């Protein structure tokens, strides 16, 4: 099943994952027009290609280790770390150890639903 906008209760195990790139599975969690939460499962070596979009994005590392590039700066991040990517800032990552990222977008990403 896919999550519906304004759905109050979202059971993770009932959500179908969508391919978000080679080695990446995306699950759209709860969302409204103003905000969206997305869980991303990365295999080791998977790449989140450099890109930008008109949404502010906060990423929380649930598990694993990633090399992130944000606005031209590279850093290694791991479980418990967060990153802020303001709208229009180029960003991407390489998964160094299998992991999970949770992204929060404002406003929601219409291209994900």
Backbone torsions as a table, in degrees:
resi	resn	phi	psi	omega
1	UNK	NA	151.5	174.0
2	UNK	-105.3	148.6	179.5
3	UNK	-72.2	143.9	176.9
4	UNK	-101.0	147.3	177.2
5	UNK	-57.0	138.3	178.9
6	UNK	68.8	14.4	176.5
7	UNK	-67.2	125.6	-174.4
8	UNK	-76.4	-46.0	-178.6
9	UNK	-109.1	126.8	-179.2
10	UNK	-128.0	108.8	178.7
11	UNK	-90.4	114.7	-174.8
12	UNK	-53.8	-42.8	-175.8
13	UNK	-67.3	-13.8	179.6
14	UNK	-94.7	-4.8	-176.1
15	UNK	-91.6	131.6	175.4
16	UNK	-77.3	133.7	175.2
17	UNK	-79.1	149.3	177.9
18	UNK	-119.1	145.4	178.1
19	UNK	-67.4	122.9	179.7
20	UNK	-108.0	11.3	-176.3
21	UNK	140.9	172.7	179.5
22	UNK	-64.2	118.7	179.4
23	UNK	81.2	13.0	-179.3
24	UNK	-128.3	129.8	174.8
25	UNK	-118.5	127.4	-176.6
26	UNK	-108.3	136.9	172.5
27	UNK	-123.5	118.4	176.0
28	UNK	-81.1	120.9	-178.9
29	UNK	-94.8	-144.4	-177.9
30	UNK	-66.7	143.7	176.7
31	UNK	-159.1	155.9	173.0
32	UNK	-130.5	-175.4	175.8
33	UNK	-62.8	-31.0	-173.3
34	UNK	-87.0	-27.1	-173.5
35	UNK	-152.2	149.4	-179.6
36	UNK	-142.3	140.3	175.1
37	UNK	-113.7	131.1	-177.5
38	UNK	-132.6	132.6	176.3
39	UNK	-103.9	129.7	-178.1
40	UNK	-121.0	123.5	177.4
41	UNK	-101.2	122.7	-177.4
42	UNK	-113.0	133.5	168.5
43	UNK	-81.3	154.2	176.8
44	UNK	-56.3	132.8	179.2
45	UNK	90.5	-11.6	179.4
46	UNK	-66.1	148.3	-176.4
47	UNK	-119.3	131.2	166.9
48	UNK	-96.1	98.4	-173.0
49	UNK	-55.9	149.1	176.8
50	UNK	-57.4	132.3	-179.0
51	UNK	-160.4	173.8	172.9
52	UNK	-148.1	161.5	-178.2
53	UNK	-156.6	165.0	-177.1
54	UNK	-86.5	39.5	179.3
55	UNK	-127.6	143.2	168.1
56	UNK	-79.9	137.8	-175.5
57	UNK	-133.4	131.6	171.0
58	UNK	-114.2	131.4	179.4
59	UNK	-115.7	131.6	176.1
60	UNK	-114.0	129.0	178.7
61	UNK	-87.3	111.7	179.5
62	UNK	-78.8	-46.4	177.1
63	UNK	-155.8	161.3	178.9
64	UNK	96.1	-172.7	179.7
65	UNK	-138.9	137.0	-175.7
66	UNK	-136.1	148.5	167.9
67	UNK	-101.2	114.1	-180.0
68	UNK	-104.1	144.4	170.0
69	UNK	-118.9	124.0	178.2
70	UNK	-133.1	118.7	179.9
71	UNK	56.5	34.0	178.3
72	UNK	88.5	-9.1	179.5
73	UNK	-98.6	132.6	179.7
74	UNK	-106.6	139.3	174.7
75	UNK	-148.6	152.2	173.2
76	UNK	-91.5	130.0	178.7
77	UNK	-125.3	158.3	-178.5
78	UNK	-146.0	-178.9	-175.9
79	UNK	-47.2	130.6	178.5
80	UNK	97.6	-15.7	-179.3
81	UNK	-82.7	153.0	174.9
82	UNK	-131.0	153.9	177.8
83	UNK	-134.3	144.1	176.5
84	UNK	-110.2	128.0	177.3
85	UNK	-125.5	102.3	179.8
86	UNK	-69.9	158.7	-177.8
87	UNK	-54.3	135.2	177.5
88	UNK	87.7	-11.2	-179.0
89	UNK	-80.8	127.8	179.0
90	UNK	-70.6	136.6	-179.4
91	UNK	-154.1	161.1	177.8
92	UNK	-176.2	175.4	-178.1
93	UNK	-153.2	163.7	171.1
94	UNK	-126.7	131.2	179.9
95	UNK	-82.9	118.0	-179.1
96	UNK	-90.9	-30.0	175.2
97	UNK	-139.3	134.5	-178.8
98	UNK	-39.9	135.6	-174.7
99	UNK	-161.3	179.1	180.0
100	UNK	-131.7	132.3	174.2
101	UNK	-117.1	141.5	171.8
102	UNK	-113.5	123.0	179.3
103	UNK	-107.2	139.9	173.3
104	UNK	-119.9	123.4	-177.7
105	UNK	-113.5	142.7	172.2
106	UNK	-138.6	121.7	-7.0
107	UNK	-72.7	-176.6	-178.5
108	UNK	-63.4	157.3	178.9
109	UNK	-91.8	100.9	179.1
110	UNK	-62.4	-29.0	-179.6
111	UNK	-70.8	-9.0	178.4
112	UNK	-91.3	-11.0	-176.9
113	UNK	-115.9	NA	NA
